[in-house]
Amino acid sequence: MTADVDYLRSLLRSFPDYPKKGIVFLDIFPLLRDPVAFETLITHFVHRLTSHTIASSPSKKIDVVVGLDARGFLLGPIIAMRIGAAFVPVRKKGKLPGETIHAEYQKEYGLDIFEMQADAIQPGQTVVVIDDLVATGGSAKAAGELVAKLGGKTLEYLFIIELTFLKAAEKLDGPMYSIVKVDD
């Protein structure tokens, strides 16, 4: 692990049995309350994108950063500005104006629906998807389906935290990168 990853991991807070018994919730908000930590987080993602993702992209650019409702909205616009890309939100059903497309995904207690505005991504645009945490990969997979429906190409999925034991990467249509990996 690098020093920046160790630093970011040290600031995450654990809340056992939240939101329900048996779950250990990792809180990212201490990272956002600390300006140096927040800059470290954003810089880490931007470095990943500029040194790896863009370099391995056939077009050598990222056109769109897609942020998942709601914590992806905290990171996505800043990263998009830094790399000269557009930002597109993916929201829960009924939260976006205008024509939308949708994709369903399985949550621990049933189905949910994500939506994206129908004109948000143009065919052939390159996309990265970002959120705070990936567990089973259901919401990220739904976001990838929305990108594909509009003709975009997902280059990579980015997360602060990955619950590796749930094997989300196996469900996604592109490579996945996470800063902090949790094995249990």
C-alpha angles and dihedrals in degrees: 000000000000125000094254092053091048090049094050093045091051091059097052113104124218123217112189117214094014129162084003139354114290095025121107107205116209110210116213095183095093086064090056094047091056110069094203092049092047091050090047090053095049092044091050092054093044091050090051091051096045097041100039118007099045091040091056094043116102090223093045091227144078114229101185139024111204116203122199122228115296122347092034085067090064094057107024102068093049093048091045091054092048093054097037096249134132120254120228123184124217109207140185115268116292098017100100127073124229130018113343140182122217144205129192125224136183120249126187090265103033145304125328131184131226123198136197129188109264094235097043097102127034124215111275096020117138117233142189120198120213136190137150099250140013119204115154093355096236098127093042090049090052090051090051090051090054091051091049093047088059093047097256125140118229108219097181146346115229128199137169091216131027124191093212096189090067091060098220093164090071090065099049128093094221142031119295130215127189130177100209119037119199116197101189 
